[in-house]
Amino acid sequence: MRETWSDDGGASAARVERLLDLTPAAASLRAYRDAVWRDAATDPLLLELCRQRLGRLLGLDPRGMKPHPLAVAAGLTPELLDELPRWPTSSRFSERQRAALEFAEQWLLDPSGMTDEHCARLRAALGDQPCAAFTMGLALVEALLRFELALATCLEDDA
């Protein structure tokens, strides 16, 4: 199928950069984003899997979501992205990845339903410092995805 890996020239990333340019906090947001992805405690593969999954759940076209280069360097493959909709049962995903994806979906779809058990499973799967880095990264990628969805019409009007 491979539609999830097509290189659109980074159209989604370019759109986010143009949207960031509309805000007075652009430099701070970019610096924070870059710091989160480069944090030694962050697993870029895990964070990108969750970013891709949240983007799909929010209705973004996966063909426009170019994977982060650090995730690709960490082993993200087109086959893994193709299998993402089946993460709960697919043998391609580790228990660690399942814990993160379960947490991310709960975070996005029903944050008020987040339980101590969700947090405990994630913490057990990742460890304390990586869990903290992951949740900060998850907050950032969700915010940027929502930012893109909410403000994309600003750029469409300019086209």
N, C-alpha and C positions, 0 to 999 in steps of 0.2 A: 504494500500500500504506500509507504514512504511519504505520504503527504505531510506527515508531521516533521519531516526533516528538510523539506525543500528550503533552499536558501533564497529568500526573497530580497536579498541585499540588505537585510536588517530593517525592513520597512517599519516593523513594530518598534524596534529600538530607536530608529530615527524619529518616529512620531513622538515617542516619550521624550527624546531630547528636545524636540521643538516645543513640546508642551512645557517642559521644565524652563525653557527660555522665557516663557510668559510669566514666570513667578519671580518675585524678588528673592526667594530663597534658593534659587537654582544652584548656586555654587555650594551651598551647605548641603543640599540634598544629594548632589553628585558626590561630594566628599564622603558623606555618610554611606551612600550606596557602595562606593568603591571600598570603603573600610570594612563594611560588612562582608563583602565577597572575599576580601583578602585576609580576614581574621583567621589566624592559625587554627582556631577552634571550630571554624565553619567547615562543613563538608559540602563543597560546591555541587557535587553530584546529587546529594540528598536535597539541597535547597532548590536546585533546578528542576528536579522531578516534581517537587511540590509547586513550584512556580508554574510549570507547564500544566499540572493538574488543576490548580486554581484558575488559571486562565481559561481552560476549557469549560470549567463549571460556570464561569462568569460569561461565557459566550464568545470569547475571543477565538478567532480562527487560528488553529495550531500551525498552519502554514506560515503565518506571519510572526510566529514567536521563535525567533532564532535562538538556539540554546546559548547560554553564556559560555564563553571560551574556556573558563576554568572548569566548568562541568564537563565539557568535551575532553579536556586534558585529563580529568579524573576518571574517564571511562564511559561517559554517556554515549550511547549508540542509537542509531535510528531504530534498531529493533526494540530497544528498551522503551523508546518513546511510542512506538507503534503499539506496544503491549500495555501502555499506561492505563487505558480504560478498564483493563482486567487485573489491576494490581492486587485486589484482595485474594485472588485465586491463582494467579500466574506464578509459575516456578521461577520466572526471571527476577522476582523481587525477593530480597532478603527480609528477615523478620525486622531488622532495623529500619529498612525502607518502608515496610508496611506500617510500623509504629508511627513513623513520621507522616506518612500519607494519611493515615487514619486521623491523627491529630490535626493535620492541616485541613482536611475536609470538615471536621467538627468545628474547627476555628472559623471557617468561612461560612458554613451553612447554618450552624446553630451554636453560636458562642455561649448562649445562656445555658445550653445543655452540656457544656464542658464539665467534666467531673474530676475528682481527685484521681480516679482510676486512669483516665486519659493521660493526665500529667505523669502519674507514676509509671505507666507503660513507656512513655516517651523517655523519661529520665532513666529508667532501667536499660532501655535500648541504647541510649546515647552516652550517658554519664553526665555529671553535673555541668561542667564547663561547656561541652559541646551542646548540651540541651539549652543552656542560656543563649549561646551563639545562634543556635537554630531558631529559637523563638524570636529573637531580635531580627534575624534574617527573614523569617516568615512574615513578621509584621511589616517589614519594609517592602517585600515583593508584593504582598497583598495591597498595600497602599498605592504602589506604583501601578499595579494592574487596574485598580479602581480609578486612579487618576487618569489613566489612559482611556478607560471607558467613559468617564464622566466628561472629559474635556476634548475628546477626539472631534466632536462636532465643531469646535473652534477652528480646527485646521481644515475641516471639510468646507467650511464657509469661505476660506481663503483660496481654495483650489480653483 
